[in-house]
Amino acid sequence: MQVEEESMKPVLNRLRRAQGQLAAVIAMVESGRDCKDVVTQLAAVSKALDRAGFKIVASGMRQCLADDSDTPPMTQEELEKLFLTLA
């Protein structure tokens, strides 16, 4: 399954934001910041990554429903497995 180009921009934006947040978390740990602050920021990174993953899976589902290419569409089981990997 390939993600449509139009869906990639928001996904890449989310991933870049998560990358920046993760760099901030690393800096926080290195500087000995309070555990509560670190965990809060780490949760934000996790949420950003989850949202990017769901966006990719949702785009794939949309493509499977409208796909006219020679590539066989993903089965329901394959799509369910993708969702469960994010759970």
FENFENJO-V194544 format. One record per backbone hydrogen bond with DSSP energy under -1.0 kcal/mol. NH is the residue of the N-H (numbers start at 1). CO is the residue of the C=O. E is the energy in kcal/mol with one decimal. If there is no record, write none. Layout:
BEGIN
NH;CO;E  NH;CO;E
END
This chain:
BEGIN
11;7;-1.2  12;8;-3.4  13;9;-2.3  14;10;-2.3  15;11;-2.5  16;12;-2.6  17;13;-2.2  18;14;-2.5  19;15;-2.3  20;16;-2.2  21;17;-2.4  22;18;-2.7  23;19;-2.2  24;20;-1.9  25;21;-2.2  26;22;-2.6  27;23;-2.2  28;24;-2.3  29;25;-2.5  30;26;-2.6  31;27;-1.9  32;29;-1.2  33;28;-2.8  38;34;-2.1  39;35;-2.8  40;36;-2.1  41;37;-2.2  42;38;-2.5  43;39;-2.3  44;40;-1.5  45;41;-1.9  46;42;-2.3  47;43;-2.4  48;44;-2.2  49;45;-2.3  50;46;-2.5  51;47;-2.5  52;48;-1.9  53;49;-2.4  54;50;-2.7  55;51;-2.1  56;52;-2.0  57;53;-2.4  58;54;-2.9  59;55;-2.2  60;56;-2.1  61;57;-2.3  62;58;-2.2  63;59;-2.3  64;60;-2.3  65;61;-1.7  66;62;-1.4  67;63;-1.2  79;75;-2.3  80;76;-2.6  81;77;-2.3  82;78;-2.0  83;79;-2.2  84;80;-2.6  85;81;-1.7  86;83;-1.1
END
